[in-house]
Amino acid sequence: MLKVCLTTFCFFFVFVSLTAQGAEPGWVRNPYSRFNNQTHLAVIGSGISRSAAERDAIARLAATFGVDIQVDERLRESYRVVTRNGAASWVQYSEFDSEIRTAVAMNNLIGVEIIEVWNNGRGTNYALAVMNRARARQIYSELIRANHEAIENLLDMSPEESNTLAGFSRYQLAAVFADMNISYGAVLAVLGVPVQGLIRGENFRREAQEIRANIPIGINVTNDMDARIQDAFARTFADLGFRTGGTNHRYVLNVSVDINFEHRYSQHHDAWINWVYMTLRAELSDSITGTVLIPYSIHNLREGHVNQRQAEDWVFRNAVAAINREYRDLVSEYLSRLVPTR
């Protein structure tokens, strides 16, 4: 069975019958001229192009459910990262695998069919979007079941495991699955089968915040300049919600800064130039296991100036800019991989 990460993208089915220009089809005025509203939901969309009309139809059908079903891009990226690393192999559909088609351009609903598209010959396209109620109830019920199973797997850990970066990451991802279930539950409610007892993602995020508060990050920097490197890394962790500072922490970032100097005459400037070279190495480690979790380095930064202090200032500025640009994404990607691989 093909295993897929649930809700990495949203999905829809497309079986389009193109209607040539000519007499206006009856469905343009009444989508239920072709479908029974007891068995289907049907909505008309319009636009200056076929794709615009299809998008409008999908959006109008999504509005029927009274919720924004489109997943936030950062949440979709969390699923994509999990999938790339094969860490969500325990999440799977028990059925429907052969019927699921990914479509990044249309990411609002699952189980939607674009049945008809018609151009009126005057610059307007119409699209008929349809959802089979019975089939949609099966799909969304299965999604909720599998997402609930995913949440249980994520949170299957001891209290000691919970109070770690991995525990924090698991609760964060559980919140994403829970948020998806709230949206899916809203769809099922409209389809006549409300789901009771769904937990909101905010509940899991509060747990994650408590864990994060209990695992501050220690930062040690050697050969810094006015605490610039220290502050840059501290800002990165602060942006991610972690506290830094203090001593005797489980997680410690050790940073070494190596500086070399060269005094060389420049014919171009007709002056002696002070060159400053920097290499930076940083390792976020688990002091209990002795494991390096996130290695990071900056190599071959170089700046020159007639004034050595100015050259040093420039090279430290460049290092801080690199940390600001690169390190947060590195930590975020690491955290996103801390999920079970069973």
Secondary structure, DSSP 8 states (H G I E B T S, - for coil): -----TTSS-B-EEEEEEE-SSS--HHHH-GGGTS-TTTEEEEEEEESSHHHHHHHHHHHHHHTTTS--S--HHHHHHHHHHHHTTTTTT---SS-GGG--B-TT--S-SSEEEEEEEE-SSS-EEEEEEEEHHHHHHHHHHHHHHHHHHHHHHT-S-HHHHTSHHHHHHHHHHHHHHHHHHHHHHHHHHTT--------HHHHHHHHHHHHHT--EEEEEES-STTHHHHHHHHHHHHTT--B--SS-SEEEEEEEEEEEEEEEETTTTEEEEEEEEEEEEEEEETTTTEEEEEEEEEEEEEEESSHHHHHHHHHHHHHHHHHHHHHHHHHHHHHT-S---
